[in-house]
């Protein structure tokens, strides 16, 4: 053993003695707190623990259920559901075209309502024939 | 509260001696008794290690308590020989978490005008703080000064060096156990320990106790 190692060993002995002294000086309040902490930790052993496998037992069923719910929400149309935005937009464009159409306006002004009455009657007759 | 009442409360406090535990409960199993003995054997040194790293009594107590809980919850079924390195590994992780959190908190608090830590405002109780041993005042002063210097020097060491030094010199673990606790090779433990010793020697010189 070299001199340096011997000195290191002496130094270690002194530091070790000092550290052990510092442990013996830990006051009663801290010791009491540590004792309580130990009891609290040991109380965990008394608690019934849930088996590891049980936490995963319902995982497949829950996954399938989640997929089904998602599918229902996404694909099944709900009553009173609003039309898609693109469809609404195209209808609005058609309405604008009709209103801007000068011929249609002239027909209404000329009081030629007979054509429309005939068209409605034809439509009703067609529906009765199919039903 | 009167002085007498203060004294009475101190004397009535159920002060636990090292290893003191109620094992009269019939439900206490052999396993829990062994775990209790183990925890009682490490708790004081674990507290000193945590306090050396954190320099804060409450944080050190919290760290030790968390390590105890974690060991009991997760590793109580493991062989008793594995408990010591596992416990100190958990403790070190907890200490590191607290140090990180403290760094973040310090950054946040630096932006606030004034902050006073409530825990620092606790009244100092000379009775509970007083060491129990009878020493002559000069000798006590000498030891106190050496201890303070050592604790300061230990705190200023890098984490890994401090951990290696304390596990070897305070807990008395061998190199293999320290390596297991630190999650590194035995060669790394020797390096950390050597560097810690070198730094402490340079800092403290040949102090005597």
Interface residues (C-beta under 8 A of the other chain):
Chain A: X8 X11 X12 X14 X15 X16 X17 X18 X19 X20 X21 X22 X23 X24 X25 X26 X27 X28 X29 X30 X31 X32 X33 X34 X35 X36 X37 X38 X39 X40 X41 X42 X44 X45 X46
Chain B: X13 X14 X15 X16 X17 X18 X20 X21 X27 X29 X31 X32 X35 X36 X39 X40 X43 X44 X45 X47 X48 X57 X61 X64 X65 X68 X69 X71 X72 X73 X76 X125 X128 X129 X130 X131 X132 X133 X143 X146 X147 X150 X151 X166 X169 X170 X197 X200 X201 X206 X207 X208 X209
